[in-house]
Amino acid sequence: MTLGVGGSTMAAELARMSSMRADATPIGADELRARIAKVQLEMRAQGVAALHLDSSTSCFYFTGLRNRLTERLHGVIIPAEGDLVYVTPAFEEAKLLTMIQVPGDIRRWQEHESPTAVVIEAVRERGYASGTIAVDPATPFFTFDGLRRAGNSFDFVNAAGVISPCRMVKSANEIALIKHATTMTMEVHKAAARVLHEGVTTTEMQAFINQAHAKLGADPGVIFCSVLFGEATAYPHGVPYPQTLKDGDMVLIDIGCTLHGYQSDITRSYVFGEGTARQREVWNIEKAAELAGFAAAKLGAPCEAVDAAARKVIEDAGFGRDYALPGLPHRTGHGVGLDVHEEPYIVRGDMTPLAVGMCFSDEPTICIYGEFGIRLEDHIYMTEDGPAWFTEPAHSFDDPFHVG
């Protein structure tokens, strides 16, 4: 029997958990202002007059303001110089005033008015009769279309060019929040392994994992919760039906939570019961591929180098080249922060040089349809001395959580 798997109950595991949230410090107003100053420098360097932020994680990143995306525009304008402008439905102004962390002007629009016209007018009031407006890439097309029609004297560009240089490089405070979130998720992983028993279903496990994250103090809800047993573990994003655990099944659990907006994302694969020689062999190849990716994560190296190193281990073991199956059918990793998938991407063609503060996953999955799949996913952050793990990788095939 795999060490650390089975032997407990869901009730017992939940009873021993307590909130870890009080030890995590959210991003404060001083850091928000520093982010705004940084993006304004980037805007001026690129000749951008104003940045339009929609109800997105980028809006939260720069202002601390979080609104749900709907058909009503809740936006923020960051001019190249000067204070923010908040654009809000008039009836939501009172609520907005309770949420603002960085002071700015407020522009209201009534239900019969065009909110995009209000955005353009606010840019003009900042002294820009024409020029370039960078639009949040998360902006719905109907909003972008309205901006384009209302602001026909302006050029519009994708704001990723000014946002990404800010968001890709995490501060010490951001890294601390991601570390805290990953610590919580690793505790849930260990508890989930302990409660496994023959006959439990994937849906029962998902419910337990959601409860456990909530008990530990994660933000309400979870970003995702994928639990797979047996042959279904070969499918990278799961299957549309539940499974029931039986002896000898490969188990793949890919879960994460959100803490003050920052994400965790960890995957563990192991066998329930006694593993086969085939399962052991593939698990060890997967771990070697993950470690090769870590070793290739050198400061200044392109992101694609990490993907190439991990993929080479899998291909050299006899699996399919490139994305062919059985083998590794997708990129090796992705950036993480306020979004669980964000820039940079650990994939062929991403030439972004790895820099201090970048955070990304290392997850070179091996998929064998008709048999099983294995994914070991941990996240890396770049330090002045090179790569560091947010979580220690799985220890071994027989003792994945290093309990022995």
PyMOL commands that set and color helices and strands:
alter all, ss='L'
color gray80, all
select helices_A, chain A and resi 10-15+21-23+29-46+57-63+90-99+115-125+141-150+160-167+172-195+202-216+230-234+277-296+303-316
alter helices_A, ss='H'
color red, helices_A
select strands_A, chain A and resi 50-53+75-79+84-89+104-109+131-135+154-158+224-229+250-256+258-259+262-263+266-271+333-335+342-346+359-362+366-368+372-374+378-383+386-389
alter strands_A, ss='S'
color yellow, strands_A
deselect
rebuild
show_as cartoon
